[in-house]
Amino acid sequence: MTDTTSFWASWELFRDAALAGTLAGAMLGALGVYVLIRRMVFLSAALSQAASLGVATAFWAQIQGAPPWLATPTLGALGGTLLATGLAGLPDRSGRRDGWLGAIYLVGAAGTLAIGTKIVQELQDIESLLFGSGVAVLPDDFQVIAWLAFALGVVQLWLHRGLLHVSLDRDGARVQRLPVRFLDFVLVLSLAAAVSVSTRLLGALPVFAFMVLPALAALDLAQNPTQALVLSAFLGALAGLGGYWLAFSASLPVGAAQTLVAALLVLLARVGRVAGERAFAWHQHRARGPLQHPAHDHGPECGHDAVAHGDHVDYLVDGKLHHPHDGHCDDHGHP
């Protein structure tokens, strides 16, 4: 059987995991458009590592005897992202916000590795929190991410115009009396929820990739930000599912495979855009005529022979008659 046939034949074995990755890709892909428009890439990276630290801390707390209902990985991830969001949102008059986000990222990564040395359970492999696993997703976990994706989808349908307006023109949104702080709160809370749940299931690497790469490709291709939201969600879902297929076919880690598929989509989008721009330029060139270039300053001293042609004067250039007008030259054929 081909890899694709084998993949679908084994679908029941990893259905929940593959669908969870697909939903996470769509959810984070859409949110990633705001991340790129607002230039918040460092924030998304910091949140993903903070979520990893929260998950690792929850596992360690369970080993120390904390109540399982309190020290759950999902709550740990949510707590880590909310703490990181709160720290990143503190007033910063020094202009060093990127530095603080870098510090949160480093503390999250280092803390996850440090706490990981204290975790001995096989199912709590710390590398999966950093680089992604997404292999075993329990039905309850799948329901959580499914309901979260549904809820965030409803929020997007309701508030996406306001969120885009604030992201693109914050001052203009204030002038139009939009609830800027409320929309900021909704976006940050959406990011925290999506990152925490997705990191718990997939790991920090694919979560960061889903928030950056699909949106990067979508913004290259879309005609407007609303189209970019839809396209980025689709590309994120494609990367999530396609990553499972690549991992299955090439025996790669799921998180790495999902990241590579998302990166490939960015490359294809860039190539498609460049090819489209060149095709459009060629079409415009053909539509205007074969000689649409800036007009040479033809005249008695230009060095080209003047030839009377109907009611106007052409100039002989390389065996062809050029008629300059309106900033360009028309080709009037051979004399």
C-alpha positions, 0 to 999 in steps of 0.5 A: 500500500502507498503511504497515503493508503496506509495512513487512512487505513490506520486512521482509527488509531490516531483520529483524535490526535490528527483532528486535534492537530487540525483544529489547533492549526485552524484556531492558531492560524486565524489568531496568527493573523492578528499576531503578525499584524500587531507584530506580536511574534515574540509574544506568541513564542513566549506564551508557548514556552510559558505554557510548557512550563505550566504543564511541566509544573503541574506534572511535578506538583502531582508527583509532590502530592498535589490534588489531581483536580488542581494540578492538571496539565491544562490548568497549568498551561493556562496559568503559565500563559496568563502569568506570561500575558500579565507580565508582558502587559505591564506598563513599560516606559523603557521600550524594552518589551521585546527583551522582557518577552525574550526573558519569559521565553528563556525562563519558560524553556529553561524551567521546563527542562529543569523541572523535566529532570524531576519527572520520571513518568514515561508519559510525561516526556519533557521533550514532547512539551518543547518539540511536540508529540501529539501522538496520544490525545485522549477523547476528553482532551479532544473534546476540550480543544473542539469546544475551544475551537468552536467558541473562538470561531464564534468570537471571530464571527462576532468581533473580527471586524473590530479586532482587525480595525484595532490591529490595523489602525488603533488610533482610528479605532479610538476615534470611532469609539470602538472598545479598544481595551475590551477588544485587546482583552478578548484577543489576549484571552483568546491567545492564552486559551488557544496556546495553553490548550494546544501546547498541552496536547501538541507541544510548544514548537508546532504551536508557535509554528501554527501562530506564525507560518500559516498567517505569513502565507495567508497575508502573502496571498489574500486580498484583504485581512478578512480573507487572510483570516479564513485562508490562514485558518485553512492553511493551519488546518492543512499543516496540522493534518498534513503534518500527521501524514508526513510524520506517518510516512517519513517516521518523523516527530509529529511536531517537527513534521507539522512545522515543516509542512507549515514552512512549505506552505509559506514557500509555496505562497511566496512562489505563487505570489511572485509568479502571479505578479509576473503573470499579471505584469506580462498580461498588462504588457500584452494588453498595452502593446509590445512597446510600452516603455518610457518615451525616448525624447525624440526630436531633431537632435535625438539621432533617429531619423524622422519619418512622416507617417499619416498625420504625425511624425515617427522616428526610425529605431532599429528598423521600426517606426516609434511614435512617442506620446503620453509618456510611452512609445507605440510601435507603428511597424516597419517603414 
